[in-house]
Amino acid sequence: MNRFPQYRVYVTFEAPFWRVRLGDFSNRGAADAAMAEVRRAIPSLGADLRVVRCTINNR
């Protein structure tokens, strides 16, 4: 949350995994760009990052 304050962060537990969802994106391109930004900032997470479609926050 501290490294990416421009995005809302959602943390959930779905046994047996903790899931961290980042941001509220209106299209795939914006989500891919954010994922690339996170991948550059934290390369060790690269293989674990995915873009998933879901309804997180209706504004």
C-alpha positions as CSV (number, residue, x, y, z in Angstrom):
1,M,0.0,0.0,0.0
2,N,2.8,2.4,0.8
3,R,4.7,1.7,-2.5
4,F,1.6,2.3,-4.7
5,P,-0.6,4.9,-2.9
6,Q,-2.4,5.8,-6.2
7,Y,-4.2,2.4,-6.2
8,R,-6.7,1.0,-3.7
9,V,-5.5,-2.3,-2.3
10,Y,-7.9,-5.2,-1.3
11,V,-6.6,-8.1,0.8
12,T,-8.6,-11.2,1.2
13,F,-8.0,-14.8,2.4
14,E,-9.3,-17.5,0.2
15,A,-8.0,-20.7,1.8
16,P,-5.2,-21.6,1.5
17,F,-4.0,-18.3,0.0
18,W,-4.0,-14.7,0.8
19,R,-4.9,-12.6,-2.3
20,V,-3.9,-9.0,-2.9
21,R,-5.9,-7.1,-5.5
22,L,-4.7,-3.7,-6.6
23,G,-6.7,-1.0,-8.1
24,D,-10.1,-0.4,-9.8
25,F,-9.4,-0.4,-13.5
26,S,-12.0,0.2,-16.2
27,N,-10.2,-1.7,-18.9
28,R,-7.6,-4.4,-19.5
29,G,-4.9,-1.9,-20.8
30,A,-4.9,0.1,-17.6
31,A,-4.7,-3.1,-15.5
32,D,-1.8,-4.4,-17.6
33,A,0.0,-1.1,-17.3
34,A,-0.3,-1.2,-13.5
35,M,0.9,-4.8,-13.4
36,A,3.9,-3.8,-15.4
37,E,4.6,-1.0,-13.0
38,V,4.4,-3.4,-10.0
39,R,6.6,-6.0,-11.9
40,R,9.3,-3.3,-12.4
41,A,9.2,-2.2,-8.8
42,I,9.1,-5.7,-7.3
43,P,10.7,-8.1,-9.8
44,S,10.5,-11.1,-7.3
45,L,6.7,-11.1,-7.7
46,G,6.7,-11.2,-11.5
47,A,5.7,-14.9,-11.9
48,D,2.8,-14.5,-9.4
49,L,1.1,-11.5,-10.9
50,R,-2.1,-11.9,-12.8
51,V,-4.8,-9.6,-14.1
52,V,-8.2,-10.9,-13.1
53,R,-11.6,-9.6,-14.0
54,C,-13.9,-9.0,-11.1
55,T,-16.1,-6.4,-9.7
56,I,-14.3,-4.8,-6.8
57,N,-15.6,-1.3,-6.3
58,N,-18.6,0.3,-8.1
59,R,-18.3,4.0,-8.0
